[in-house]
Amino acid sequence: MPLSFRPSQNIARLKESATLAVAAKARALKAQGIPVIDLGAGEPDFDTPAFIRLAATAAMDAGATRYTNTEGILPLREAIAADANQIQIQGAPVTAAEVVVSNGSKQSLYNACVCCFGPGDDVLIPIPSWTSYFEMVELARATAVPVHGDPANSLKVTADLLAAAATPATKGLMLNSPSNPTGAVYSREELSAILELAAARGWWVIADEIYLRIDYEGRAVSALEVATSRDNLIVINGVAKAYAMTGWRIGWSIAPAAVSKAMTNFQGHTTSNAAAVSQHAALAAIADRAQADEAVSHMVAAFRQRRDAVVHALSAFPAVRYVHPEGAFYVYINVDGFRGADDPGAAFAAAVLDEYQVAIVPGSAFGTPNWIRASYATTESVAVEGLTRIATCLTTPATESPR
Ligand code: GLU
């Protein structure tokens, strides 16, 4: 008799990744010949810089085709530590013993959640937050506690809001600046107050800094720069966004040595090392600073230009409210009351795809159903056309929509 699949308790509440689902849907529609403007998944549209690709080919030819240490090759971990030490860190310099390389920052985030949180633990998650934090915390069998950000302050949380949501069961929090999905950036003072609170309460801080270099106002600071102690801090980063290396799957954590050891052990039983050739590609990206800085600043300048163009396009629609994006490559737009729907973001996502052929991610994926996220990691003309269609859909009565 065929066995019917009943999901285990582990994944009983697991939902599909909304960001990846939108990307897959847009791809499928495009394959059918439907000219969808895809502002769904956050993926840079640039090719990986040539010097990185060449380094990967050379590494492959030189034999980088085998297992490496689970925690990653030493030269890459040293380069990551050296890169972190470029910024003004308080306390001892970061060492390779604190660095674990993984198959993407997503894996590092998950490994950190599993190693630091468990049953009975509450984890504070600023809302809106990137969709996978909720699932990762729950997969670690801890409880995700939403903490709503202040609408008057780009939907960011403050130390006071976090303190008000805390209970004796609070074990840590997730931080993300620049933020996915809002593009908001925490100032040094905001970050410092949050880190001080966490240190005083003995909470883990998992700081996701994957968009740190995609910063338009020069305001984005690393938690490493602000923290007076790194004892309770786990900083996550990777090459995907800043270096246009999404498909290479390389992320890492910088964490106290004992946490790094636990994360290595966990990874050793689940995926082992990240792909050897990708590690060498990442090594070129991090260690060849001159070429990397040139490539990254070129891409960030293009993102900034698109951000400016998108904000300019939205200025023609004064009724449209959004979070002013200071980093990353997303605009977070309020769709409160859209066509009277219970989940306005989902209703808007369906309408704008069906009527205006634009793919975006509904805000429910990020804990805020009254919002939607549009990515402008695409050419300027496509981004402007997409955002103009979004604003048109939002401000046009249903009876006057194209279908
Ligand atoms: N992080 C990107 C996004 O939010 C890529 C998809 C994903 O991993 O969620 O769109």
Residues whose N, C-alpha, C, O or C-beta is under 5 A from the ligand:
A	BS01	LIG	T19 L20 G40 A41 G42
